[in-house]
Amino acid sequence: MSHQWDVIVIGSGIGGLVTATQLAAKGAKVLVLESYLIPGGSAGYFERSGYRFDVGASMIFGFGQKGTTNLLTRALESVNVSLETIPDPVQIHYHLPDRLDIKVHRDYKSFIEELSNNFPEEREGIASFYAECWKVFNCLNSIELLSLEELGYLTRVFFQNPLACLGLVKYLPLNAGDLARRYIKDPRLLKFIDIECYCWSVVKADWTPMINAGMVFSDRHYGGINYPKGGVGKIAEKLAEGLEKAGGHIQYKSRVTRIVMEKKRAVGVELFNGQKYYAKKIVSNATRWDTFEKLLPAEDLPKKEQRWQKRYQKSPGFLNLHLGVKEEVLPAGTECHHILLEDWSKMEEEQGTIFVSIPTLLDPDLAPPGYHIIHTFTPSWLENWQELSPKEYQAKKESDANRLIERLESVFPGLEAGLDYQECGTPKTHRRFLGRIEGTYGPIPRYKLPGLLTMPFNRTAISGLYCVGDSTFPGQGLNAVAFSGFACSHRIAVDLGL
Ligand SMILES: Cc1cc2nc3c(=O)[nH]c(=O)nc-3n(C[C@H](O)[C@H](O)[C@H](O)COP(=O)(O)OP(=O)(O)OC[C@H]3O[C@@H](n4cnc5c(N)ncnc54)[C@H](O)[C@@H]3O)c2cc1C
């Protein structure tokens, strides 16, 4: 069989695009097949009535200028493209039960001071816990981040920086809650650490790997949170542009329905229209569930995947509201990202914690003059949106949206009166437009696991098939899936002898 391509990547999420661009930059012939009209997946966008809405991610890590963990900056540079970014002075403004009101300032000292002033008895514990996070981050940030499945790289990186490597090995099986409880006793402060984890891992601290926590809790003060000018969708657009510049190709409206196997090897893909493409290596940027249960026969689920599914389940998706609002709704000094929770016992419940992002505070050009975008979302299970008639579905969207807006009135009084535009999405919407099974945000542990030790890397049980994205090490988030893309492309480059 003649291979048209060295590598085919199914899907153009950030994980898929980083894999593709890294490989194209190394000289591989790469084809990306994307089912949607634009690249980006959960980091995409849509436009309505003069607003440009991010579909998902908007708190962006990885755009720092130093160290090794600034993987989005590096991914763009590798294919000679760049993006203007706008620094966000506050990562999150928390509005929590019992009037606990905390801002995570970009400036580390200001954040620690604000948190310690709220928990004066725990001043030392706070400093010690976050200092542990810095230890993880400093180890990560001093080594090249590539494939942990490649022995040559592991040996090289170990001899270059043995202390950092040994440091990371120590933290790999730990969860953030294990360390938080070592230093902190106040139950309210431990709940705060829980929500610090929950807001990106969608599980509490006890179940959140320490490696991820170390990365998030430190990089927000190091590289910082930076918003791409023109919207989050620009990241994928620029990577796609870089891919073409480097000789690769991206094809839209190209939904892959099957991975073609020959002699137990993945050798190609088939599209919805029957068109087949062949390559030496196939990469799936779809979730592991989609990859192994839809693109391959579900009855042949490899043992390794069966084990993984026993450990990890699909997280809920989100109920999303994309709002256009009059600028007077936002008081002076409003921050870009907010988390709202009224009752600690509801943190992990359906529509418990509310997330808010107001990107127009950083980039006003995303909305018409005099208006802002508020993207607010809250976890919601697909099952609550199924088996409804179209009328019932519409009615539930309206009533749930109204309840969300009502709750947000506590932070943004006058929100409802100031609405100019409103669009509501559910887990069904994300399933349809982002191609994610059950509209899930990604995998979460079914029970307490040993940190990141059980998260799979990029090679799979099927020869010639690799996975990349948020259901591979190290998990969800744009910088995390970029890490997965660097690792995947490195492993494939070694396998192809590039
Ligand atoms: C509401 C929300 C808010 C978020 N907020 C943040 C945030 O603030 N910061 C942050 O860092 N992260 C955030 N995230 C998480 C982040 O967006 C994701 O972890 C990340 O974008 C996932 O990237 P990925 O590479 O795994 O692929 P995905 O984004 O899932 O993209 C996969 C791509 O593959 C395509 N595809 C799938 N199946 C096929 C097929 N069969 N054929 C062809 N194409 C296919 C899809 O269309 C899609 O384009 C958020 C996510 C959501 C949903």
The ligand as an SDF file (V2000), in Angstrom:
LIG
                    3D

 53 58  0  0  0  0  0  0  0  0999 V2000
  -16.7580   25.4840   28.7070 C   0  0  0  0  0  0  0  0  0  0  0  0
  -15.2900   25.1680   28.7300 C   0  0  0  0  0  0  0  0  0  0  0  0
  -14.4080   26.0440   29.3380 C   0  0  0  0  0  0  0  0  0  0  0  0
  -13.0460   25.7710   29.3670 C   0  0  0  0  0  0  0  0  0  0  0  0
  -12.2010   26.6880   29.9280 N   0  0  0  0  0  0  0  0  0  0  0  0
  -10.8660   26.4930   29.8280 C   0  0  0  0  0  0  0  0  0  0  0  0
   -9.9760   27.5250   30.2140 C   0  0  0  0  0  0  0  0  0  0  0  0
  -10.4130   28.6080   30.6360 O   0  0  0  0  0  0  0  0  0  0  0  0
   -8.6450   27.2960   30.0850 N   0  0  0  0  0  0  0  0  0  0  0  0
   -8.1520   26.1210   29.5570 C   0  0  0  0  0  0  0  0  0  0  0  0
   -6.9250   25.9840   29.4110 O   0  0  0  0  0  0  0  0  0  0  0  0
   -8.9800   25.1370   29.1840 N   0  0  0  0  0  0  0  0  0  0  0  0
  -10.3210   25.2990   29.2970 C   0  0  0  0  0  0  0  0  0  0  0  0
  -11.1720   24.3310   28.8570 N   0  0  0  0  0  0  0  0  0  0  0  0
  -10.6130   23.0320   28.4360 C   0  0  0  0  0  0  0  0  0  0  0  0
   -9.9530   23.0600   27.0680 C   0  0  0  0  0  0  0  0  0  0  0  0
  -10.7390   23.8300   26.1900 O   0  0  0  0  0  0  0  0  0  0  0  0
   -9.8100   21.6260   26.5640 C   0  0  0  0  0  0  0  0  0  0  0  0
   -9.1660   20.8190   27.5310 O   0  0  0  0  0  0  0  0  0  0  0  0
   -8.9890   21.5690   25.2730 C   0  0  0  0  0  0  0  0  0  0  0  0
   -9.3780   22.5670   24.3580 O   0  0  0  0  0  0  0  0  0  0  0  0
   -9.1550   20.1950   24.6410 C   0  0  0  0  0  0  0  0  0  0  0  0
   -8.3140   20.1070   23.5230 O   0  0  0  0  0  0  0  0  0  0  0  0
   -8.1300   18.7770   22.7090 P   0  0  0  0  0  0  0  0  0  0  0  0
   -6.8860   18.9200   21.8970 O   0  0  0  0  0  0  0  0  0  0  0  0
   -8.1880   17.5950   23.6240 O   0  0  0  0  0  0  0  0  0  0  0  0
   -9.3090   18.6530   21.6850 O   0  0  0  0  0  0  0  0  0  0  0  0
  -10.7780   19.2180   21.4430 P   0  0  0  0  0  0  0  0  0  0  0  0
  -10.8200   20.6580   21.7720 O   0  0  0  0  0  0  0  0  0  0  0  0
  -11.7790   18.2930   21.9910 O   0  0  0  0  0  0  0  0  0  0  0  0
  -10.8230   19.1310   19.8480 O   0  0  0  0  0  0  0  0  0  0  0  0
  -10.9680   17.9230   19.1730 C   0  0  0  0  0  0  0  0  0  0  0  0
  -11.2420   18.2380   17.7140 C   0  0  0  0  0  0  0  0  0  0  0  0
  -11.3970   17.0120   17.0180 O   0  0  0  0  0  0  0  0  0  0  0  0
  -12.5030   17.1020   16.1400 C   0  0  0  0  0  0  0  0  0  0  0  0
  -13.0030   15.7460   15.9370 N   0  0  0  0  0  0  0  0  0  0  0  0
  -13.4790   14.9060   16.8850 C   0  0  0  0  0  0  0  0  0  0  0  0
  -13.8510   13.7430   16.3270 N   0  0  0  0  0  0  0  0  0  0  0  0
  -13.5830   13.8460   15.0010 C   0  0  0  0  0  0  0  0  0  0  0  0
  -13.7440   12.9680   13.8980 C   0  0  0  0  0  0  0  0  0  0  0  0
  -14.2660   11.7580   14.0440 N   0  0  0  0  0  0  0  0  0  0  0  0
  -13.3460   13.3980   12.6580 N   0  0  0  0  0  0  0  0  0  0  0  0
  -12.8140   14.6170   12.4910 C   0  0  0  0  0  0  0  0  0  0  0  0
  -12.6550   15.4940   13.5010 N   0  0  0  0  0  0  0  0  0  0  0  0
  -13.0320   15.1130   14.7360 C   0  0  0  0  0  0  0  0  0  0  0  0
  -13.4830   18.0080   16.8410 C   0  0  0  0  0  0  0  0  0  0  0  0
  -14.3830   18.6000   15.9400 O   0  0  0  0  0  0  0  0  0  0  0  0
  -12.5400   19.0220   17.5090 C   0  0  0  0  0  0  0  0  0  0  0  0
  -12.2690   20.1000   16.6410 O   0  0  0  0  0  0  0  0  0  0  0  0
  -12.5510   24.5780   28.7890 C   0  0  0  0  0  0  0  0  0  0  0  0
  -13.4210   23.6920   28.1630 C   0  0  0  0  0  0  0  0  0  0  0  0
  -14.7820   23.9790   28.1120 C   0  0  0  0  0  0  0  0  0  0  0  0
  -15.7050   23.0280   27.4120 C   0  0  0  0  0  0  0  0  0  0  0  0
  1  2  1  0
  2  3  1  0
  2 52  2  0
  3  4  2  0
  4  5  1  0
  4 50  1  0
  5  6  2  0
  6  7  1  0
  6 13  1  0
  7  8  2  0
  7  9  1  0
  9 10  1  0
 10 11  2  0
 10 12  1  0
 12 13  2  0
 13 14  1  0
 14 15  1  0
 14 50  1  0
 15 16  1  0
 16 17  1  0
 16 18  1  0
 18 19  1  0
 18 20  1  0
 20 21  1  0
 20 22  1  0
 22 23  1  0
 23 24  1  0
 24 25  2  0
 24 26  1  0
 24 27  1  0
 27 28  1  0
 28 29  2  0
 28 30  1  0
 28 31  1  0
 31 32  1  0
 32 33  1  0
 33 34  1  0
 33 48  1  0
 34 35  1  0
 35 36  1  0
 35 46  1  0
 36 37  1  0
 36 45  1  0
 37 38  2  0
 38 39  1  0
 39 40  1  0
 39 45  2  0
 40 41  1  0
 40 42  2  0
 42 43  1  0
 43 44  2  0
 44 45  1  0
 46 47  1  0
 46 48  1  0
 48 49  1  0
 50 51  2  0
 51 52  1  0
 52 53  1  0
M  END
$$$$
